[in-house]
Amino acid sequence: MISNGKVTSYSGQGNVVGNVVAFIFVFGLLLGSVYALSFWTLEDAWIPGLSFMLLWTLAFLVTKQFLGRGDTLTQQDIHGEHGEPVEPKAH
């Protein structure tokens, strides 16, 4: 990733507090989804089942769509159409 004209070694560099907060939030969603399954009975399966699926899906989508964008650049593209390297663009 390029930040301020310099290549950073990985997307989370220098963001320890933000990474910890994001981890705690997503891990809390996962633990909440598992906890929702503890209320599952044969007589009452809909509410625990739907809450489990909702919490687990949120945990998955938050990490995939919002936090999993470490390979995007704002200044230039580094991959071509089929993954081959692209020459740097002149500004």
C-alpha positions as CSV (number, residue, x, y, z in Angstrom):
1,M,0.0,0.0,0.0
2,I,1.2,3.5,-0.7
3,S,0.7,6.1,2.0
4,N,2.1,9.6,1.6
5,G,4.3,8.5,-1.3
6,K,5.9,5.7,0.7
7,V,5.2,2.0,0.5
8,T,4.1,0.6,3.8
9,S,4.9,-3.0,4.6
10,Y,1.4,-4.1,5.4
11,S,-2.0,-2.4,5.6
12,G,-2.2,-2.3,9.4
13,Q,1.1,-0.6,10.0
14,G,0.8,2.1,12.6
15,N,-2.8,1.4,13.4
16,V,-2.5,-0.8,16.5
17,V,-5.4,0.8,18.4
18,G,-7.7,0.7,15.5
19,N,-6.8,-2.9,14.8
20,V,-7.4,-3.9,18.4
21,V,-10.8,-2.2,18.4
22,A,-11.8,-3.8,15.2
23,F,-10.7,-7.2,16.5
24,I,-12.7,-6.8,19.7
25,F,-15.8,-5.7,17.8
26,V,-15.7,-8.6,15.3
27,F,-14.8,-11.1,17.9
28,G,-17.7,-9.9,20.1
29,L,-20.0,-10.4,17.1
30,L,-18.7,-14.0,16.8
31,L,-19.0,-14.7,20.5
32,G,-22.5,-13.2,20.5
33,S,-23.5,-15.5,17.6
34,V,-22.3,-18.6,19.5
35,Y,-24.0,-17.4,22.7
36,A,-27.3,-17.0,20.7
37,L,-27.1,-20.7,19.9
38,S,-27.2,-21.5,23.6
39,F,-30.9,-20.5,23.6
40,W,-31.7,-23.0,20.9
41,T,-34.4,-25.5,21.8
42,L,-36.7,-27.7,19.7
43,E,-39.6,-25.6,20.7
44,D,-37.9,-22.2,20.1
45,A,-35.5,-22.4,17.2
46,W,-36.4,-19.3,15.1
47,I,-35.2,-16.4,17.2
48,P,-31.9,-18.0,18.3
49,G,-31.2,-19.3,14.8
50,L,-31.9,-16.0,13.1
51,S,-29.9,-14.0,15.6
52,F,-27.0,-16.4,15.2
53,M,-27.1,-16.0,11.4
54,L,-27.4,-12.3,11.6
55,L,-24.5,-11.8,14.0
56,W,-22.3,-14.3,12.2
57,T,-23.1,-12.6,8.8
58,L,-22.3,-9.2,10.2
59,A,-19.0,-10.4,11.6
60,F,-18.1,-11.9,8.2
61,L,-19.2,-8.9,6.2
62,V,-17.4,-6.3,8.4
63,T,-14.1,-8.1,8.1
64,K,-14.5,-8.9,4.4
65,Q,-16.0,-5.6,3.1
66,F,-14.8,-2.9,5.4
67,L,-11.6,-4.1,7.0
68,G,-10.3,-6.4,4.2
69,R,-9.3,-3.5,1.8
70,G,-5.6,-3.6,2.4
71,D,-4.7,-4.0,-1.2
72,T,-6.4,-0.9,-2.6
73,L,-4.5,2.2,-3.6
74,T,-5.7,5.7,-4.0
75,Q,-2.7,6.9,-6.1
76,Q,-2.2,4.2,-8.8
77,D,-3.1,0.7,-9.8
78,I,-0.5,-2.0,-9.3
79,H,-2.2,-4.9,-11.1
80,G,-3.3,-5.1,-14.7
81,E,-6.5,-6.7,-16.0
82,H,-5.3,-10.3,-15.5
83,G,-2.9,-9.7,-12.5
84,E,0.2,-8.8,-14.5
85,P,2.2,-5.8,-13.1
86,V,1.4,-2.4,-14.5
87,E,4.1,0.3,-15.2
88,P,3.8,3.3,-12.8
89,K,1.7,6.2,-14.2
90,A,3.4,9.5,-14.6
91,H,1.7,12.3,-12.6
